[in-house]
Amino acid sequence: MARIVESKCSVCRREKIKLFLRGTRCDTLRCAMERRPTLPGQHGAKKKRSRLTDYGLHLREKQKLKRMYGISERQFKKYFNIAQMQTGNTGENLLVQMETRLDNILYSSGWTTSRSQARQMICHGKIFVNGKKVNIPSYNVRINDIVTPKNTENTKKLLKIWQDAAKREQTPAWLKVKNDVPQIDIIQLPKRSDIAVPINELLIVEFASR
């Protein structure tokens, strides 16, 4: 797991796109991309938006993926090597690994307002997969896995607060969320059409294959 030590808003401004790293704040006018959509730094507003080179274009796409899902360079290389060894499209395999991470499952299901919030919940031992406690945010779920919160009043109360804050109206078709239990069922693995992230995986594959 990679921890972002710099300002999360600066990360979005550097990538010139909302990465939704600060939860509900990103949907308001307080979002830095709404107030200051310029490059970060002392002279960011004065920098000319010069055209990126071919290398720069590919690099920025890879950095966007890493920062969106909160992974380190070492983790990225590991995920990419696994994606290459799997059958099918390498770029799609890479995105499926990102989407099936346990922290992303909680975020996509509307249980948390951001992936970093989901990682905190997992690391504190409040999430169970198939009845067993899992405290590894990068844990990849499989088909028919069942994700549940810790059966305590405080955990359920905290989860309800975050669900109300997230206000997720739709969840991915490959997940079945039961808020009354509460429980998340992994119906199937996601397809590329199910992954609604502004990522061009082809550029990432071309960059990592050099």
TIRO-2110 file (N, C-alpha, C; in Angstrom, 1 decimal):
// TIRO-2110
0.9, -1.2, 0.0, N, 1, A
0.0, 0.0, 0.0, CA, 1, A
0.9, 1.2, 0.0, C, 1, A
0.6, 2.2, -0.9, N, 2, A
1.4, 3.4, -1.0, CA, 2, A
0.6, 4.6, -0.3, C, 2, A
1.3, 5.2, 0.6, N, 3, A
0.6, 6.3, 1.3, CA, 3, A
1.0, 7.7, 0.6, C, 3, A
0.0, 8.5, 0.3, N, 4, A
0.3, 9.8, -0.3, CA, 4, A
0.6, 10.8, 0.8, C, 4, A
1.9, 11.2, 0.8, N, 5, A
2.3, 12.1, 1.9, CA, 5, A
2.1, 13.6, 1.5, C, 5, A
2.0, 13.9, 0.2, N, 6, A
1.8, 15.2, -0.2, CA, 6, A
0.3, 15.5, -0.2, C, 6, A
0.0, 16.8, -0.5, N, 7, A
-1.4, 17.2, -0.5, CA, 7, A
-2.2, 16.4, -1.6, C, 7, A
-3.3, 15.7, -1.2, N, 8, A
-4.0, 15.0, -2.2, CA, 8, A
-4.6, 15.8, -3.3, C, 8, A
-4.9, 17.0, -3.0, N, 9, A
-5.5, 18.0, -4.0, CA, 9, A
-4.4, 18.3, -5.0, C, 9, A
-3.1, 18.4, -4.5, N, 10, A
-2.0, 18.7, -5.5, CA, 10, A
-1.8, 17.5, -6.4, C, 10, A
-2.1, 16.3, -6.0, N, 11, A
-2.0, 15.1, -6.8, CA, 11, A
-3.0, 15.2, -8.0, C, 11, A
-4.2, 15.6, -7.7, N, 12, A
-5.2, 15.7, -8.7, CA, 12, A
-4.9, 16.9, -9.7, C, 12, A
-4.4, 18.0, -9.1, N, 13, A
-4.0, 19.1, -10.0, CA, 13, A
-2.8, 18.7, -10.9, C, 13, A
-1.9, 17.9, -10.4, N, 14, A
-0.8, 17.5, -11.2, CA, 14, A
-1.3, 16.6, -12.4, C, 14, A
-2.2, 15.7, -12.1, N, 15, A
-2.7, 14.8, -13.2, CA, 15, A
-3.8, 15.5, -14.0, C, 15, A
-4.3, 16.7, -13.6, N, 16, A
-5.3, 17.5, -14.4, CA, 16, A
-6.6, 16.8, -14.4, C, 16, A
-6.9, 16.0, -13.4, N, 17, A
-8.2, 15.3, -13.4, CA, 17, A
-8.6, 14.9, -11.9, C, 17, A
-9.8, 14.9, -11.6, N, 18, A
-10.3, 14.5, -10.3, CA, 18, A
-10.0, 13.0, -10.1, C, 18, A
-9.3, 12.7, -9.0, N, 19, A
-9.0, 11.3, -8.7, CA, 19, A
-9.8, 10.8, -7.5, C, 19, A
-10.6, 11.7, -7.0, N, 20, A
-11.5, 11.5, -5.8, CA, 20, A
-10.8, 10.8, -4.7, C, 20, A
-9.7, 11.5, -4.3, N, 21, A
-8.9, 11.0, -3.1, CA, 21, A
-9.4, 11.6, -1.8, C, 21, A
-10.2, 12.6, -1.8, N, 22, A
-10.7, 13.2, -0.5, CA, 22, A
-12.2, 13.0, -0.3, C, 22, A
-12.7, 11.9, -0.9, N, 23, A
-14.1, 11.6, -0.6, CA, 23, A
-15.1, 12.6, -1.1, C, 23, A
-16.1, 12.9, -0.2, N, 24, A
-17.2, 13.8, -0.6, CA, 24, A
-16.7, 15.2, -0.9, C, 24, A
-15.6, 15.6, -0.4, N, 25, A
-15.1, 17.0, -0.7, CA, 25, A
-14.9, 17.2, -2.2, C, 25, A
-14.5, 16.1, -2.9, N, 26, A
-14.3, 16.2, -4.4, CA, 26, A
-15.5, 16.5, -5.2, C, 26, A
-16.7, 16.3, -4.6, N, 27, A
-18.0, 16.6, -5.3, CA, 27, A
-18.5, 18.0, -5.0, C, 27, A
-17.8, 18.8, -4.2, N, 28, A
-18.2, 20.1, -3.8, CA, 28, A
-17.4, 21.2, -4.5, C, 28, A
-17.8, 22.4, -4.3, N, 29, A
-17.0, 23.6, -4.8, CA, 29, A
-15.7, 23.8, -4.0, C, 29, A
-15.5, 23.1, -2.9, N, 30, A
-14.3, 23.2, -2.1, CA, 30, A
-13.2, 22.4, -2.8, C, 30, A
-13.5, 21.6, -3.8, N, 31, A
-12.5, 20.8, -4.5, CA, 31, A
-11.5, 21.7, -5.1, C, 31, A
-10.2, 21.4, -5.0, N, 32, A
-9.2, 22.2, -5.6, CA, 32, A
-9.2, 22.3, -7.1, C, 32, A
-9.7, 21.3, -7.7, N, 33, A
-9.9, 21.3, -9.2, CA, 33, A
-10.9, 22.3, -9.6, C, 33, A
-11.9, 22.6, -8.7, N, 34, A
-12.9, 23.6, -9.1, CA, 34, A
-12.4, 25.0, -8.8, C, 34, A
-11.5, 25.2, -7.8, N, 35, A
-11.1, 26.5, -7.4, CA, 35, A
-9.8, 26.9, -8.1, C, 35, A
-8.8, 25.9, -8.3, N, 36, A
-7.5, 26.2, -8.8, CA, 36, A
-7.1, 25.1, -9.8, C, 36, A
-7.6, 25.0, -10.9, N, 37, A
-7.3, 23.9, -11.9, CA, 37, A
-6.0, 24.1, -12.6, C, 37, A
-5.0, 24.6, -11.9, N, 38, A
-3.6, 24.8, -12.4, CA, 38, A
-2.7, 23.8, -11.9, C, 38, A
-1.5, 23.7, -12.4, N, 39, A
-0.5, 22.8, -11.9, CA, 39, A
-0.1, 23.3, -10.5, C, 39, A
0.3, 22.3, -9.6, N, 40, A
0.7, 22.7, -8.3, CA, 40, A
2.1, 23.3, -8.3, C, 40, A
2.4, 24.0, -7.1, N, 41, A
3.7, 24.6, -7.0, CA, 41, A
3.6, 26.1, -7.0, C, 41, A
4.7, 26.8, -6.6, N, 42, A
4.7, 28.2, -6.5, CA, 42, A
4.4, 28.9, -7.8, C, 42, A
4.9, 28.3, -8.9, N, 43, A
4.7, 29.0, -10.2, CA, 43, A
3.8, 28.1, -11.1, C, 43, A
2.9, 27.3, -10.5, N, 44, A
2.1, 26.5, -11.3, CA, 44, A
1.1, 27.2, -12.2, C, 44, A
0.6, 28.4, -11.7, N, 45, A
-0.3, 29.1, -12.5, CA, 45, A
0.3, 29.8, -13.7, C, 45, A
1.6, 30.0, -13.6, N, 46, A
2.4, 30.7, -14.7, CA, 46, A
3.0, 29.7, -15.7, C, 46, A
3.0, 28.4, -15.4, N, 47, A
3.6, 27.4, -16.3, CA, 47, A
2.7, 27.3, -17.5, C, 47, A
3.3, 27.3, -18.6, N, 48, A
2.6, 27.1, -19.9, CA, 48, A
2.2, 25.6, -20.0, C, 48, A
1.0, 25.4, -20.4, N, 49, A
0.5, 24.0, -20.6, CA, 49, A
1.1, 23.5, -21.9, C, 49, A
2.4, 23.2, -22.0, N, 50, A
3.0, 22.7, -23.2, CA, 50, A
2.5, 21.3, -23.5, C, 50, A
2.6, 20.9, -24.7, N, 51, A
2.2, 19.6, -25.1, CA, 51, A
3.1, 18.5, -24.6, C, 51, A
2.6, 17.5, -24.0, N, 52, A
3.4, 16.4, -23.5, CA, 52, A
4.1, 15.6, -24.6, C, 52, A
5.3, 15.1, -24.3, N, 53, A
6.0, 14.3, -25.2, CA, 53, A
5.3, 12.9, -25.2, C, 53, A
5.6, 12.0, -26.1, N, 54, A
5.1, 10.7, -26.1, CA, 54, A
5.4, 10.0, -24.8, C, 54, A
6.6, 10.1, -24.4, N, 55, A
7.0, 9.5, -23.1, CA, 55, A
6.2, 10.1, -21.9, C, 55, A
6.1, 11.4, -21.9, N, 56, A
5.3, 12.0, -20.8, CA, 56, A
3.9, 11.6, -20.8, C, 56, A
3.3, 11.5, -21.9, N, 57, A
1.9, 11.1, -22.0, CA, 57, A
1.7, 9.7, -21.4, C, 57, A
2.6, 8.8, -21.7, N, 58, A
2.5, 7.4, -21.2, CA, 58, A
2.8, 7.4, -19.7, C, 58, A
3.8, 8.2, -19.3, N, 59, A
4.1, 8.2, -17.9, CA, 59, A
3.0, 8.8, -17.0, C, 59, A
2.3, 9.8, -17.5, N, 60, A
1.3, 10.4, -16.7, CA, 60, A
0.1, 9.5, -16.5, C, 60, A
-0.2, 8.6, -17.6, N, 61, A
-1.3, 7.7, -17.5, CA, 61, A
-1.0, 6.6, -16.4, C, 61, A
0.3, 6.2, -16.4, N, 62, A
0.7, 5.2, -15.3, CA, 62, A
0.6, 5.8, -13.9, C, 62, A
1.1, 7.0, -13.8, N, 63, A
1.0, 7.7, -12.5, CA, 63, A
-0.4, 7.9, -12.0, C, 63, A
-1.3, 8.2, -13.0, N, 64, A
-2.7, 8.4, -12.7, CA, 64, A
-3.3, 7.1, -12.1, C, 64, A
-3.0, 6.0, -12.7, N, 65, A
-3.5, 4.7, -12.2, CA, 65, A
-3.0, 4.4, -10.8, C, 65, A
-1.7, 4.6, -10.6, N, 66, A
-1.1, 4.4, -9.3, CA, 66, A
-1.7, 5.3, -8.2, C, 66, A
-1.9, 6.5, -8.5, N, 67, A
-2.4, 7.4, -7.5, CA, 67, A
-3.9, 7.2, -7.2, C, 67, A
-4.6, 6.9, -8.2, N, 68, A
-6.0, 6.6, -8.1, CA, 68, A
-6.3, 5.5, -7.1, C, 68, A
-5.6, 4.4, -7.3, N, 69, A
-5.8, 3.2, -6.5, CA, 69, A
-4.8, 3.1, -5.3, C, 69, A
-3.9, 4.1, -5.2, N, 70, A
-3.1, 4.1, -4.0, CA, 70, A
-2.1, 3.0, -3.9, C, 70, A
-1.4, 2.7, -5.0, N, 71, A
-0.4, 1.7, -5.0, CA, 71, A
1.0, 2.2, -5.3, C, 71, A
2.1, 1.5, -4.9, N, 72, A
3.4, 2.0, -5.0, CA, 72, A
4.0, 1.5, -6.4, C, 72, A
5.2, 1.9, -6.7, N, 73, A
5.8, 1.5, -8.0, CA, 73, A
6.1, 0.0, -7.9, C, 73, A
6.5, -0.5, -6.8, N, 74, A
6.8, -1.9, -6.6, CA, 74, A
5.5, -2.7, -6.8, C, 74, A
4.4, -2.3, -6.2, N, 75, A
3.2, -3.0, -6.4, CA, 75, A
2.7, -3.0, -7.9, C, 75, A
2.9, -1.8, -8.5, N, 76, A
2.5, -1.7, -9.9, CA, 76, A
3.2, -2.7, -10.8, C, 76, A
4.5, -2.9, -10.6, N, 77, A
5.3, -3.8, -11.3, CA, 77, A
4.9, -5.3, -11.1, C, 77, A
4.5, -5.5, -9.8, N, 78, A
4.0, -6.9, -9.5, CA, 78, A
2.7, -7.1, -10.2, C, 78, A
1.8, -6.2, -10.1, N, 79, A
0.5, -6.3, -10.8, CA, 79, A
0.7, -6.5, -12.3, C, 79, A
1.5, -5.7, -12.9, N, 80, A
1.7, -5.8, -14.3, CA, 80, A
2.3, -7.1, -14.8, C, 80, A
3.3, -7.6, -14.0, N, 81, A
3.8, -8.9, -14.3, CA, 81, A
2.8, -10.0, -14.3, C, 81, A
1.9, -10.0, -13.3, N, 82, A
0.8, -11.0, -13.2, CA, 82, A
-0.1, -10.8, -14.4, C, 82, A
-0.5, -9.6, -14.7, N, 83, A
-1.4, -9.3, -15.9, CA, 83, A
-0.8, -9.9, -17.2, C, 83, A
0.5, -9.8, -17.3, N, 84, A
1.2, -10.3, -18.5, CA, 84, A
1.1, -11.8, -18.6, C, 84, A
1.2, -12.5, -17.5, N, 85, A
1.2, -13.9, -17.5, CA, 85, A
-0.2, -14.5, -17.7, C, 85, A
-1.2, -13.7, -17.4, N, 86, A
-2.6, -14.2, -17.5, CA, 86, A
-3.0, -14.2, -19.0, C, 86, A
-4.0, -15.0, -19.3, N, 87, A
-4.5, -15.0, -20.7, CA, 87, A
-5.4, -13.8, -20.9, C, 87, A
-5.6, -13.4, -22.2, N, 88, A
-6.4, -12.2, -22.5, CA, 88, A
-5.6, -10.9, -22.6, C, 88, A
-6.4, -9.8, -22.6, N, 89, A
-5.8, -8.5, -22.7, CA, 89, A
-5.1, -8.1, -21.5, C, 89, A
-3.8, -7.7, -21.6, N, 90, A
-3.0, -7.3, -20.5, CA, 90, A
-3.5, -6.1, -19.7, C, 90, A
-3.9, -5.1, -20.5, N, 91, A
-4.4, -3.9, -19.9, CA, 91, A
-5.7, -4.1, -19.1, C, 91, A
-6.6, -5.0, -19.6, N, 92, A
-7.8, -5.3, -18.9, CA, 92, A
-7.5, -6.1, -17.7, C, 92, A
-6.6, -7.1, -17.8, N, 93, A
-6.2, -7.9, -16.7, CA, 93, A
-5.7, -7.0, -15.5, C, 93, A
-4.9, -6.0, -15.9, N, 94, A
-4.4, -5.1, -14.9, CA, 94, A
-5.5, -4.3, -14.2, C, 94, A
-6.4, -3.8, -14.9, N, 95, A
-7.5, -3.0, -14.3, CA, 95, A
-8.4, -3.9, -13.4, C, 95, A
-8.6, -5.2, -13.8, N, 96, A
-9.4, -6.1, -13.0, CA, 96, A
-8.7, -6.4, -11.7, C, 96, A
-7.4, -6.4, -11.7, N, 97, A
-6.7, -6.6, -10.4, CA, 97, A
-6.9, -5.4, -9.5, C, 97, A
-6.9, -4.2, -10.1, N, 98, A
-7.1, -3.0, -9.3, CA, 98, A
-8.5, -2.9, -8.8, C, 98, A
-9.5, -3.3, -9.6, N, 99, A
-10.9, -3.2, -9.2, CA, 99, A
-11.2, -4.3, -8.1, C, 99, A
-10.5, -5.4, -8.1, N, 100, A
-10.9, -6.5, -7.2, CA, 100, A
-10.1, -6.4, -5.9, C, 100, A
-9.3, -5.3, -5.7, N, 101, A
-8.7, -5.1, -4.4, CA, 101, A
-9.7, -4.8, -3.4, C, 101, A
-9.5, -5.3, -2.2, N, 102, A
-10.5, -5.2, -1.1, CA, 102, A
-10.9, -3.7, -0.8, C, 102, A
-9.9, -2.9, -0.8, N, 103, A
-10.2, -1.4, -0.5, CA, 103, A
-11.0, -0.8, -1.6, C, 103, A
-10.8, -1.2, -2.8, N, 104, A
-11.7, -0.7, -3.9, CA, 104, A
-13.1, -1.3, -3.8, C, 104, A
-13.2, -2.5, -3.4, N, 105, A
-14.5, -3.1, -3.2, CA, 105, A
-15.4, -2.3, -2.3, C, 105, A
-14.8, -1.9, -1.1, N, 106, A
-15.6, -1.1, -0.1, CA, 106, A
-15.9, 0.3, -0.7, C, 106, A
-15.0, 0.9, -1.5, N, 107, A
-15.3, 2.2, -2.1, CA, 107, A
-16.3, 2.1, -3.1, C, 107, A
-16.2, 1.1, -4.0, N, 108, A
-17.1, 1.0, -5.1, CA, 108, A
-18.6, 0.6, -4.7, C, 108, A
-18.6, 0.0, -3.5, N, 109, A
-19.9, -0.4, -3.0, CA, 109, A
-20.6, 0.7, -2.2, C, 109, A
-19.9, 1.8, -2.0, N, 110, A
-20.5, 2.9, -1.2, CA, 110, A
-20.3, 2.8, 0.3, C, 110, A
-19.5, 1.8, 0.7, N, 111, A
-19.3, 1.7, 2.2, CA, 111, A
-18.4, 2.7, 2.8, C, 111, A
-17.5, 3.3, 1.9, N, 112, A
-16.6, 4.4, 2.3, CA, 112, A
-16.7, 5.5, 1.3, C, 112, A
-16.2, 6.7, 1.6, N, 113, A
-16.2, 7.8, 0.7, CA, 113, A
-15.0, 7.9, -0.1, C, 113, A
-13.9, 7.1, 0.2, N, 114, A
-12.7, 7.2, -0.5, CA, 114, A
-11.9, 5.8, -0.3, C, 114, A
-11.0, 5.6, -1.2, N, 115, A
-10.2, 4.3, -1.0, CA, 115, A
-9.3, 4.4, 0.2, C, 115, A
-8.8, 5.6, 0.5, N, 116, A
-7.9, 5.7, 1.7, CA, 116, A
-8.7, 5.4, 3.0, C, 116, A
-10.0, 5.8, 3.0, N, 117, A
-10.9, 5.6, 4.1, CA, 117, A
-11.1, 4.1, 4.2, C, 117, A
-11.3, 3.4, 3.1, N, 118, A
-11.5, 1.9, 3.1, CA, 118, A
-10.2, 1.2, 3.6, C, 118, A
-9.0, 1.7, 3.2, N, 119, A
-7.8, 1.1, 3.7, CA, 119, A
-7.7, 1.2, 5.2, C, 119, A
-8.1, 2.3, 5.7, N, 120, A
-8.0, 2.5, 7.2, CA, 120, A
-9.0, 1.5, 7.9, C, 120, A
-10.1, 1.3, 7.3, N, 121, A
-11.1, 0.4, 7.9, CA, 121, A
-10.6, -1.0, 7.9, C, 121, A
-9.9, -1.4, 6.8, N, 122, A
-9.4, -2.7, 6.7, CA, 122, A
-8.2, -3.0, 7.6, C, 122, A
-7.3, -2.0, 7.7, N, 123, A
-6.1, -2.1, 8.5, CA, 123, A
-6.5, -2.2, 10.0, C, 123, A
-7.6, -1.6, 10.4, N, 124, A
-8.1, -1.7, 11.8, CA, 124, A
-8.8, -3.0, 12.1, C, 124, A
-8.9, -3.9, 11.1, N, 125, A
-9.5, -5.2, 11.4, CA, 125, A
-11.0, -5.2, 11.4, C, 125, A
-11.6, -4.3, 10.7, N, 126, A
-13.1, -4.2, 10.7, CA, 126, A
-13.8, -4.9, 9.6, C, 126, A
-13.0, -5.6, 8.7, N, 127, A
-13.6, -6.2, 7.5, CA, 127, A
-13.3, -7.7, 7.5, C, 127, A
-14.3, -8.5, 7.1, N, 128, A
-14.1, -9.9, 7.1, CA, 128, A
-14.5, -10.4, 5.6, C, 128, A
-13.7, -11.4, 5.2, N, 129, A
-14.0, -12.0, 3.9, CA, 129, A
-14.3, -13.5, 4.1, C, 129, A
-15.4, -13.9, 3.8, N, 130, A
-15.9, -15.3, 4.0, CA, 130, A
-15.7, -15.7, 5.5, C, 130, A
-16.0, -14.8, 6.4, N, 131, A
-16.0, -15.0, 7.8, CA, 131, A
-14.6, -14.9, 8.4, C, 131, A
-13.6, -14.6, 7.7, N, 132, A
-12.2, -14.5, 8.2, CA, 132, A
-11.7, -13.0, 8.1, C, 132, A
-11.1, -12.6, 9.2, N, 133, A
-10.7, -11.2, 9.2, CA, 133, A
-9.5, -11.0, 8.2, C, 133, A
-9.6, -9.9, 7.4, N, 134, A
-8.6, -9.6, 6.5, CA, 134, A
-8.2, -8.1, 6.7, C, 134, A
-6.9, -8.0, 7.0, N, 135, A
-6.4, -6.6, 7.3, CA, 135, A
-5.4, -6.2, 6.2, C, 135, A
-5.5, -6.7, 5.0, N, 136, A
-4.6, -6.4, 3.9, CA, 136, A
-5.4, -5.7, 2.8, C, 136, A
-5.3, -4.3, 2.7, N, 137, A
-6.1, -3.6, 1.7, CA, 137, A
-5.9, -4.1, 0.2, C, 137, A
-4.8, -4.7, -0.1, N, 138, A
-4.5, -5.1, -1.5, CA, 138, A
-5.0, -6.6, -1.7, C, 138, A
-5.7, -7.1, -0.7, N, 139, A
-6.2, -8.5, -0.9, CA, 139, A
-7.2, -8.5, -2.1, C, 139, A
-7.0, -9.4, -3.0, N, 140, A
-7.9, -9.5, -4.2, CA, 140, A
-9.0, -10.5, -3.9, C, 140, A
-10.2, -10.1, -4.1, N, 141, A
-11.4, -10.9, -3.8, CA, 141, A
-11.6, -11.8, -5.1, C, 141, A
-12.4, -12.9, -4.9, N, 142, A
-12.7, -13.8, -6.0, CA, 142, A
-14.2, -14.0, -6.1, C, 142, A
-14.6, -14.6, -7.2, N, 143, A
-16.0, -14.9, -7.4, CA, 143, A
-16.6, -15.7, -6.2, C, 143, A
-17.8, -15.3, -5.8, N, 144, A
-18.5, -15.9, -4.7, CA, 144, A
-18.0, -15.6, -3.3, C, 144, A
-17.0, -14.7, -3.2, N, 145, A
-16.5, -14.2, -1.9, CA, 145, A
-17.6, -13.3, -1.3, C, 145, A
-17.7, -13.3, 0.0, N, 146, A
-18.6, -12.5, 0.7, CA, 146, A
-17.9, -11.6, 1.7, C, 146, A
-18.1, -10.3, 1.6, N, 147, A
-17.4, -9.3, 2.4, CA, 147, A
-18.4, -8.8, 3.4, C, 147, A
-18.0, -8.8, 4.7, N, 148, A
-18.9, -8.3, 5.8, CA, 148, A
-18.1, -7.5, 6.7, C, 148, A
-18.7, -6.5, 7.5, N, 149, A
-18.0, -5.8, 8.5, CA, 149, A
-17.9, -6.5, 9.8, C, 149, A
-17.1, -6.0, 10.7, N, 150, A
-17.0, -6.6, 12.0, CA, 150, A
-18.3, -6.5, 12.7, C, 150, A
-18.8, -7.6, 13.4, N, 151, A
-20.1, -7.6, 14.0, CA, 151, A
-20.1, -6.9, 15.4, C, 151, A
-19.8, -5.6, 15.4, N, 152, A
-19.9, -4.8, 16.6, CA, 152, A
-20.8, -3.6, 16.3, C, 152, A
-21.4, -3.0, 17.3, N, 153, A
-22.2, -1.9, 17.2, CA, 153, A
-21.5, -0.7, 16.7, C, 153, A
-20.3, -0.4, 17.2, N, 154, A
-19.5, 0.7, 16.7, CA, 154, A
-19.2, 0.7, 15.2, C, 154, A
-18.8, -0.5, 14.8, N, 155, A
-18.4, -0.7, 13.4, CA, 155, A
-19.6, -0.5, 12.5, C, 155, A
-20.8, -1.0, 12.8, N, 156, A
-22.0, -0.8, 12.0, CA, 156, A
-22.4, 0.6, 12.0, C, 156, A
-22.3, 1.3, 13.2, N, 157, A
-22.7, 2.7, 13.2, CA, 157, A
-21.8, 3.6, 12.4, C, 157, A
-20.4, 3.3, 12.4, N, 158, A
-19.5, 4.0, 11.6, CA, 158, A
-19.8, 3.8, 10.1, C, 158, A
-20.0, 2.5, 9.8, N, 159, A
-20.3, 2.2, 8.4, CA, 159, A
-21.6, 2.9, 7.9, C, 159, A
-22.6, 3.0, 8.7, N, 160, A
-23.8, 3.7, 8.3, CA, 160, A
-23.6, 5.2, 8.1, C, 160, A
-22.7, 5.8, 8.9, N, 161, A
-22.4, 7.2, 8.7, CA, 161, A
-21.7, 7.4, 7.4, C, 161, A
-20.7, 6.5, 7.0, N, 162, A
-20.0, 6.6, 5.8, CA, 162, A
-20.8, 6.4, 4.6, C, 162, A
-21.8, 5.4, 4.7, N, 163, A
-22.7, 5.1, 3.6, CA, 163, A
-23.6, 6.3, 3.3, C, 163, A
-24.0, 7.0, 4.3, N, 164, A
-24.9, 8.1, 4.1, CA, 164, A
-24.1, 9.3, 3.5, C, 164, A
-22.8, 9.4, 3.9, N, 165, A
-22.0, 10.4, 3.3, CA, 165, A
-21.6, 10.1, 1.8, C, 165, A
-21.4, 8.9, 1.5, N, 166, A
-21.0, 8.5, 0.2, CA, 166, A
-22.2, 8.7, -0.8, C, 166, A
-23.4, 8.3, -0.3, N, 167, A
-24.6, 8.4, -1.2, CA, 167, A
-24.4, 7.8, -2.5, C, 167, A
-23.9, 6.6, -2.6, N, 168, A
-23.7, 5.9, -3.8, CA, 168, A
-25.0, 5.3, -4.3, C, 168, A
-25.5, 5.9, -5.4, N, 169, A
-26.8, 5.5, -6.0, CA, 169, A
-26.7, 4.2, -6.8, C, 169, A
-25.6, 4.0, -7.4, N, 170, A
-25.4, 2.8, -8.2, CA, 170, A
-24.1, 2.1, -7.9, C, 170, A
-24.1, 0.8, -7.9, N, 171, A
-22.9, 0.0, -7.6, CA, 171, A
-22.6, -0.8, -8.9, C, 171, A
-21.4, -1.2, -9.1, N, 172, A
-21.0, -2.0, -10.3, CA, 172, A
-21.9, -3.3, -10.4, C, 172, A
-22.2, -3.7, -11.6, N, 173, A
-23.1, -4.8, -11.8, CA, 173, A
-22.5, -6.1, -11.3, C, 173, A
-21.2, -6.2, -11.2, N, 174, A
-20.5, -7.4, -10.7, CA, 174, A
-20.5, -7.6, -9.2, C, 174, A
-21.1, -6.6, -8.5, N, 175, A
-21.2, -6.6, -7.1, CA, 175, A
-22.7, -6.6, -6.6, C, 175, A
-23.0, -7.3, -5.6, N, 176, A
-24.3, -7.3, -5.0, CA, 176, A
-24.2, -6.8, -3.6, C, 176, A
-24.7, -5.6, -3.3, N, 177, A
-24.6, -5.0, -2.0, CA, 177, A
-25.9, -5.1, -1.2, C, 177, A
-25.8, -5.7, -0.1, N, 178, A
-27.0, -5.8, 0.8, CA, 178, A
-26.7, -4.9, 2.0, C, 178, A
-27.4, -3.7, 2.1, N, 179, A
-27.1, -2.8, 3.1, CA, 179, A
-27.9, -3.1, 4.4, C, 179, A
-28.9, -3.9, 4.3, N, 180, A
-29.7, -4.3, 5.5, CA, 180, A
-28.9, -5.3, 6.4, C, 180, A
-28.0, -6.1, 5.7, N, 181, A
-27.4, -7.2, 6.5, CA, 181, A
-26.2, -6.7, 7.4, C, 181, A
-25.2, -5.9, 7.0, N, 182, A
-24.8, -5.5, 5.6, CA, 182, A
-23.8, -6.6, 5.1, C, 182, A
-23.7, -6.6, 3.7, N, 183, A
-22.9, -7.6, 3.1, CA, 183, A
-22.7, -7.3, 1.6, C, 183, A
-21.5, -7.7, 1.1, N, 184, A
-21.2, -7.5, -0.3, CA, 184, A
-20.9, -8.8, -0.9, C, 184, A
-21.6, -9.2, -2.0, N, 185, A
-21.4, -10.5, -2.7, CA, 185, A
-20.6, -10.2, -4.0, C, 185, A
-19.6, -11.0, -4.2, N, 186, A
-18.8, -10.9, -5.5, CA, 186, A
-19.5, -11.8, -6.5, C, 186, A
-20.3, -11.3, -7.4, N, 187, A
-21.1, -12.1, -8.3, CA, 187, A
-20.2, -12.7, -9.4, C, 187, A
-19.3, -11.8, -10.0, N, 188, A
-18.5, -12.2, -11.0, CA, 188, A
-17.3, -11.2, -11.1, C, 188, A
-16.3, -11.5, -11.9, N, 189, A
-15.2, -10.6, -12.0, CA, 189, A
-15.6, -9.5, -13.0, C, 189, A
-15.1, -8.3, -12.8, N, 190, A
-15.5, -7.2, -13.7, CA, 190, A
-15.0, -7.3, -15.1, C, 190, A
-15.7, -6.8, -16.1, N, 191, A
-15.3, -6.7, -17.4, CA, 191, A
-14.9, -5.2, -17.7, C, 191, A
-14.2, -5.0, -18.8, N, 192, A
-13.7, -3.6, -19.1, CA, 192, A
-14.9, -2.6, -19.1, C, 192, A
-16.0, -3.1, -19.6, N, 193, A
-17.2, -2.2, -19.7, CA, 193, A
-17.8, -1.8, -18.3, C, 193, A
-17.4, -2.6, -17.3, N, 194, A
-17.9, -2.4, -15.9, CA, 194, A
-17.0, -1.5, -15.1, C, 194, A
-15.8, -1.2, -15.7, N, 195, A
-14.8, -0.4, -15.0, CA, 195, A
-14.8, 1.0, -15.5, C, 195, A
-15.5, 1.9, -14.7, N, 196, A
-15.7, 3.3, -15.2, CA, 196, A
-14.7, 4.2, -14.6, C, 196, A
-13.4, 4.0, -15.0, N, 197, A
-12.3, 4.9, -14.6, CA, 197, A
-11.7, 5.6, -15.8, C, 197, A
-11.3, 6.8, -15.7, N, 198, A
-10.7, 7.6, -16.8, CA, 198, A
-9.3, 7.2, -17.1, C, 198, A
-9.1, 5.9, -17.4, N, 199, A
-7.7, 5.3, -17.6, CA, 199, A
-7.6, 4.7, -19.0, C, 199, A
-6.5, 5.1, -19.7, N, 200, A
-6.3, 4.4, -20.9, CA, 200, A
-5.2, 3.4, -20.7, C, 200, A
-5.7, 2.1, -20.5, N, 201, A
-4.7, 1.1, -20.1, CA, 201, A
-3.8, 0.7, -21.2, C, 201, A
-4.1, 1.0, -22.5, N, 202, A
-3.2, 0.7, -23.6, CA, 202, A
-1.9, 1.5, -23.4, C, 202, A
-2.0, 2.8, -23.0, N, 203, A
-0.8, 3.6, -22.8, CA, 203, A
0.1, 3.1, -21.7, C, 203, A
-0.6, 2.5, -20.7, N, 204, A
0.1, 2.0, -19.5, CA, 204, A
0.9, 0.7, -19.9, C, 204, A
0.2, -0.1, -20.7, N, 205, A
0.9, -1.3, -21.2, CA, 205, A
2.1, -1.0, -22.1, C, 205, A
1.9, 0.0, -22.9, N, 206, A
3.0, 0.3, -23.8, CA, 206, A
4.2, 0.9, -23.0, C, 206, A
3.9, 1.7, -22.0, N, 207, A
4.9, 2.2, -21.2, CA, 207, A
5.7, 1.2, -20.4, C, 207, A
4.9, 0.3, -19.7, N, 208, A
5.5, -0.8, -18.9, CA, 208, A
6.2, -1.8, -19.7, C, 208, A
5.9, -1.9, -21.0, N, 209, A
6.5, -3.0, -21.8, CA, 209, A
7.9, -2.5, -22.4, C, 209, A
8.2, -1.3, -22.2, N, 210, A
9.5, -0.8, -22.8, CA, 210, A
10.7, -1.5, -22.2, C, 210, A
END
